[in-house]
Amino acid sequence: MSIHLAITRRVRPGLEVEFERAIRDFFRTSFGHGTQGVHLLSPLPGSGSREYGILRSFANEEERLAFYQSPAFRSWEEQVRTMTEGEPLQRRLHGFEAWFRASPPPPRWKMAAVTYVGVYFVTLPLMLTLNPLLTGWPLPLANATFNLVVVPLLTWGVMPVLTQVARPWLQRTLT
């Protein structure tokens, strides 16, 4: 299962251009070290923010560990330490935020269409199997129980597979 990370780094004042150059150079060389994809999110011009976001994807946990232990990453980390403040903040992306990660993100109507397909194919069999068991339950409790099954199936089962299958369509743009 792919692993998607969001990393935030705060750049020291006046070093933004140097940091962007260093990170773009590192992006070009980091694909030989287990990275499946990487995107830089720069602060909005005029926002005054110095926080940069990095979205990085790996095929699995072993690739992630190998990347962060690699000499290439350690060398880059040492290089940018003087350009940044504090330690980078890193978190794994899950659910919708990971399903539709892309730069630029797909149009909302495409994300809605893929979500609709996922919900349809999860709820149809559940309505046939789970609803008879919930007959006679108070509606709020039956609905809560039904959704307690739907959400995990979507989050960890159907949507990761569906978005992977639909990725070429999600990322295709009209010309």
Rosetta blueprint (number, residue, H / E / L):
1 M L
2 S L
3 I E
4 H E
5 L E
6 A E
7 I E
8 T E
9 R E
10 R E
11 V E
12 R L
13 P L
14 G L
15 L L
16 E H
17 V H
18 E H
19 F H
20 E H
21 R H
22 A H
23 I H
24 R H
25 D H
26 F H
27 F H
28 R H
29 T H
30 S H
31 F H
32 G H
33 H H
34 G L
35 T E
36 Q E
37 G E
38 V E
39 H E
40 L E
41 L E
42 S L
43 P L
44 L L
45 P L
46 G L
47 S L
48 G L
49 S L
50 R L
51 E E
52 Y E
53 G E
54 I E
55 L E
56 R E
57 S E
58 F E
59 A L
60 N L
61 E H
62 E H
63 E H
64 R H
65 L H
66 A H
67 F H
68 Y H
69 Q H
70 S L
71 P H
72 A H
73 F H
74 R H
75 S H
76 W H
77 E H
78 E H
79 Q H
80 V H
81 R H
82 T L
83 M L
84 T E
85 E E
86 G E
87 E E
88 P E
89 L E
90 Q E
91 R E
92 R E
93 L L
94 H L
95 G H
96 F H
97 E H
98 A H
99 W H
100 F L
101 R L
102 A L
103 S L
104 P L
105 P L
106 P L
107 P L
108 R H
109 W H
110 K H
111 M H
112 A H
113 A H
114 V H
115 T H
116 Y H
117 V H
118 G H
119 V H
120 Y H
121 F H
122 V H
123 T H
124 L H
125 P H
126 L H
127 M H
128 L H
129 T H
130 L L
131 N H
132 P H
133 L H
134 L H
135 T L
136 G L
137 W L
138 P L
139 L H
140 P H
141 L H
142 A H
143 N H
144 A H
145 T H
146 F H
147 N H
148 L H
149 V H
150 V H
151 V H
152 P H
153 L H
154 L H
155 T H
156 W H
157 G H
158 V H
159 M H
160 P H
161 V H
162 L H
163 T H
164 Q H
165 V H
166 A H
167 R H
168 P H
169 W H
170 L H
171 Q H
172 R L
173 T L
174 L L
175 T L
